[in-house]
Amino acid sequence: MKITLLGTGVPKPQLHRASSGYMVEVGDDVILFDQGPGTYHRMMEAGKRAVDITHVFFSHLHYDHCLDYARLLLTHWDQGAGKVPELKVYGPPHTKRMTQALIGKNGAFGPDLEARTRHQGSIDVYESRGGTGVRKKPRPKVSEIRSGQTIAGDGWTVTARSVPHVQPYLISYGFRMETPEGVFAYSGDCGPCTAMVKLAQNADVLVYMCPYYSGTERSKAYAKGAAGHLEIARMAKEAKAKSLVVTHVLPQIDKPGMREKVLREIGAIYKGNLYYGEDLMEIPIGDPVSKSQEK
């Protein structure tokens, strides 16, 4: 099991942080949890191609969590040339409609797909990549999931639970992935809640959004749908998570001195392994080790 942080930022564009996206490799499966803007490029920097991705889980459909889906969807199909299985996509309500709005007959890329499946020059490219016969348009297997549902893969399961963020406008989920090698929990975007504590119970790695310094929230509504650093620390402690990754950080805390202050104050409450997330950081299952200890 390998966990890579692809995007640790927020909607505001930043050169050093892509928006939300996390990659977990289990056996032959490469699974994405969200794919916000910039995360496709980070995925390539991590050594993965679109055709390597097997599954995608969306926590919610704010654009900073799903904007690179269009690129992944089209490139997976185009470069796969009919030789790789269709993407398996799981998300909240509207995921199917979003997909059809991209690749359906009347979707944004409908004319593009017509050209790539009917123009002889495009067919030549398809055949040069190993494609044979009539080229079919992409047909990803899209499932809209409900709170409490568990999806089973090859050697892994993912359980989704509804978490507070911007309901009723968007449904938001947190996730728990269980594998023989370890447990990964991901908050998506959400405020303090019992649901995430349950999802993160005894998790090996808990990835939690931390957009602001506790006590500086804009309003009660904002604090209900997004967690500050002290709230995250208390939840990780209650869940007994072994490692906590602070991510989805706003510029307010993402500066010298503030980063250290946030980690120090979280560490006063939560005693597990603590990571300040950076793009392309690999999070180990178990305690971190120094280079001299690695075999």
PyMOL commands that set and color helices and strands:
alter all, ss='L'
color gray80, all
select helices_A, chain A and resi 39-45+50-52+63-65+69-80+95-103+110-118+120-128+194-199+220-225+229-239+258-267+291-293
alter helices_A, ss='H'
color red, helices_A
select strands_A, chain A and resi 2-7+21-26+29-35+55-57+88-91+141-144+150-152+157-162+173-179+182-186+205-209+243-247+273-276+282-283
alter strands_A, ss='S'
color yellow, strands_A
deselect
rebuild
show_as cartoon
